Amino acid sequence: MNQFLKRRFFDQIAVMFGREPKKPAAISAPAQQIHVLKRATNKEKLQAATLAHERAKKVHKWRNLRWAVLIVVNLMFTFSFWLDIQILEGALTASRFVGFHLIDLNSALQVMLAHKHIIVNLVIGTATVFVLWLILGGRSFCSWVCPYHLVAEWAEKIHLYLVQKKLVTDQNIDRRLRTLSWIVFAVLALATGYTMFESISPTGILSRALIYGPGLALLWVLALLVFEVFFSRRAWCRYACPIGLTYGVVGILSPVRVKYKLDSCFHEGDCRKVCLVPHVLDTVIKGRAVDTEVPIGPDCTRCGLCVDTCPTGSLTFDVKGLSKLL
Amino acid sequence: MSESKPPDDTQTPATPPPSRERVRQARRRWLRTILLTGGVMGAALSGFLPLVYARTKRLRPPGALDEKDFLSSCIKCGQCVQVCPVQAIKLADLVDGFGVGTPYIDAREQACDFSCDAVQCILACPTGSLAYKKPAFLGSRKGARLAAAPILKAKEKDAEPTLNLSERIGVARLTRPEACLAIQGKGFKGQVRGPSFQGRLRYMEVDRWKPIGVAEHPYDLAECDLCVRECPVKGAISIETVFAPDGSKRKSPVVHEPCVGCGVCEMICPVEPTCIVVDAREVWNT
């Protein structure tokens, strides 16, 4: 990692906690060269490319795969209970995969802070899940497993339709709120001895509803979705959910990420339009990439929507180290 | 399509004063942020209300820590629900406040009959909310601790007849002696709780490993002793001859110290409403 990427690495951590992305202070020489060359790009060529892109078929490869994984994982919980096949017992907050403990990191944190007593099974389960998401990419939990993410994606479609019809506008909110809510819920758990966040976590509520049957708690999830449809796009995941931040922190050192290649990018910005966390894609803005190849920051949910959308293949999934070997 | 510039992407090095529109936008954004914060925090704090108002005690699964510790340690995964062979354990809903997703037992509908033999729910608990033995630093309320490991009647002839349980979850209490069939000297014939009752119980004489519906097991008793007959714990309840308030002798169910509060007596009582209930989190008072 050169000094430019190193600086960006720490920048992106600050961005995850809520700072707005800034123009980079320094850009590597090869990247600077490409930026300069791009200013002189033939306009006709660019237009032809844009046209070709507009005619191109929409790809949903990663999205379809991701939805399949998300649904299968959640149904594994459901059917383990319904059919009593005992593959994945429990709910998303804590479970057992063929007998082996798995415990959601944020739930574990809440319980540890509230109860102030940690038993061995809790440690085993938390450590396993920590390693799992360290390898698989931190917030990929959000987009590949969290059931709320899926229903929120559908609500987002309605929201975007209404925006297009000019019936609603997306009201953006200060992203530092998520960091604040993480701190508040951690302090509340520690101070009151109740796992406050667990009582309103739509992830837990939905997961339990899928396994043990629906309940009144789903009304809260519905309220969140209504808020997102009519008021603010993906508000819970973007601005409020402490689970996302917990997994984001795990993802800081994760080798699985989306990588951006500067030279082939047309800077159309389609990726930023589909992204749940567009602040991580600030690097695709013209003149911002600090190097010829830039990994996307830890707040990225590795959902692959940008990879599907990018007409030039400038955004791809990448496994640090592994790509070099292959 | 061209990339639209984000609002903070200024070209000149010196920052120009923000436009009035920009200031207004920023102010609106702050208001929205405060609104969402208030909404989320309000929703979270609303969990306190039932805690303040409702004092109804719920029967927790066997081995549950004291309520406060239980609520702080339960991770709401429902693994205890999944292992229970009679599905006695249910998860609480929104109206229970912090109880969202925490397990409880409605003994009248389906009591814990220990037909798993090993208190599986405790084994399944990943956070120690349900524990065979409480960690020392949590302390124990007087009378909550069982004098001896309870002997499971079903396992009485086994090499290890006891149940791995060190604290009771409640104590049974005869609440309506005037309606009790045993006290009145009446018998019972037919299906306890009627033909549509869904509750299940392990009947050793039918199948040791498979609990069956209570409705499938009709009784014909000259004198009702169902609460004693079906109690899974040895010596927890018996029919004794006692003195009635008027000085006459009569028979009555009497609860003893080994009662763990499983609630089978509450489920099996054929009188509506039940004559005997388990007081959740009650301790044994000598």
Contacts between the chains, C-beta under 8 A, distances in Angstrom:
chain1	res1	chain2	res2	distance
A	20	B	8	6.4
A	22	B	8	7.8
A	23	B	9	7.1
A	50	B	1	6.4
A	80	B	82	7.6
A	81	B	81	7.9
A	81	B	82	5.2
A	89	B	79	5.7
A	89	B	82	5.1
A	89	B	83	7.7
A	89	B	124	7.5
A	90	B	77	4.2
A	90	B	78	6.4
A	90	B	79	4.4
A	90	B	82	7.0
A	90	B	126	7.5
A	91	B	76	7.2
A	91	B	77	4.6
A	91	B	78	5.4
A	91	B	101	7.9
A	93	B	75	5.0
A	93	B	76	5.5
A	93	B	77	4.8
A	93	B	101	7.8
A	94	B	75	4.5
A	94	B	77	3.7
A	94	B	79	6.8
A	94	B	126	4.7
A	94	B	127	7.0
A	95	B	77	6.2
A	95	B	79	7.2
A	96	B	79	6.7
A	96	B	124	7.8
A	96	B	126	7.5
A	101	B	126	5.6
A	103	B	75	6.9
A	103	B	126	6.0
A	103	B	127	7.9
A	104	B	75	7.9
A	107	B	75	5.1
A	107	B	76	7.7
A	108	B	75	7.3
A	111	B	72	7.2
A	111	B	73	5.8
A	111	B	74	7.8
A	111	B	75	5.3
A	111	B	127	5.5
A	114	B	72	3.8
A	114	B	73	7.2
A	115	B	69	6.7
A	115	B	72	4.4
A	115	B	73	4.0
A	115	B	127	7.3
A	117	B	73	7.2
A	117	B	128	7.1
A	117	B	135	6.4
A	117	B	137	7.5
A	117	B	138	7.6
A	119	B	127	6.6
A	119	B	128	3.9
A	121	B	126	4.8
A	121	B	127	7.3
A	121	B	128	7.3
A	122	B	126	6.2
A	122	B	127	5.3
A	122	B	128	7.1
A	125	B	126	5.7
A	171	B	28	7.8
A	171	B	29	7.9
A	171	B	32	5.3
A	172	B	29	6.5
A	172	B	32	7.8
A	173	B	29	6.6
A	173	B	32	5.1
A	173	B	33	4.9
A	173	B	36	5.6
A	174	B	29	6.1
A	174	B	30	7.0
A	174	B	33	4.2
A	177	B	33	5.4
A	177	B	36	6.5
A	177	B	37	6.0
A	180	B	37	7.0
A	181	B	37	7.4
A	181	B	40	6.2
A	184	B	41	6.9
A	185	B	44	7.2
A	188	B	44	7.3
A	189	B	72	8.0
A	193	B	68	6.3
A	193	B	71	7.6
A	193	B	72	4.5
A	194	B	47	7.3
A	194	B	71	5.7
A	194	B	72	6.0
A	194	B	98	5.0
A	195	B	71	7.5
A	195	B	72	6.5
A	195	B	74	7.6
A	195	B	75	7.6
A	195	B	76	7.8
A	195	B	98	7.5
A	196	B	44	4.9
A	196	B	45	7.8
A	196	B	47	6.4
A	196	B	98	7.6
A	197	B	44	6.9
A	198	B	75	7.4
A	198	B	76	5.6
A	198	B	100	7.3
A	198	B	101	6.9
A	199	B	44	6.9
A	199	B	47	4.3
A	199	B	97	6.9
A	199	B	98	5.4
A	199	B	100	4.5
A	199	B	101	7.8
A	200	B	40	7.3
A	200	B	43	5.1
A	200	B	44	5.2
A	200	B	47	7.3
A	204	B	76	6.0
A	204	B	101	6.3
A	205	B	100	7.1
A	205	B	101	7.4
A	208	B	76	6.9
A	208	B	78	6.3
A	208	B	91	6.4
A	208	B	101	5.4
A	211	B	78	6.6
A	212	B	78	5.6
A	212	B	81	6.4
A	212	B	91	5.4
A	215	B	91	7.8
A	215	B	93	4.0
A	215	B	94	6.4
A	216	B	93	5.0
A	216	B	94	4.0
A	216	B	95	6.3
A	217	B	93	6.0
A	217	B	94	4.2
A	217	B	100	5.4
A	217	B	101	7.7
A	219	B	94	6.9
A	220	B	43	6.5
A	220	B	94	7.0
A	227	B	39	7.8
A	232	B	32	7.1
A	232	B	36	7.5
A	235	B	36	6.5
A	239	B	33	7.7
A	239	B	36	6.2
A	240	B	36	6.6
A	240	B	40	5.4
A	267	B	3	4.9
A	268	B	1	5.1
A	268	B	2	7.5
A	268	B	3	6.5
A	269	B	1	7.2
A	269	B	2	8.0
A	269	B	3	4.1
A	269	B	4	6.9
A	270	B	1	7.4
A	282	B	6	7.8
A	285	B	3	6.2
A	285	B	5	7.8
A	285	B	6	7.1
A	285	B	9	7.3
A	286	B	3	6.0
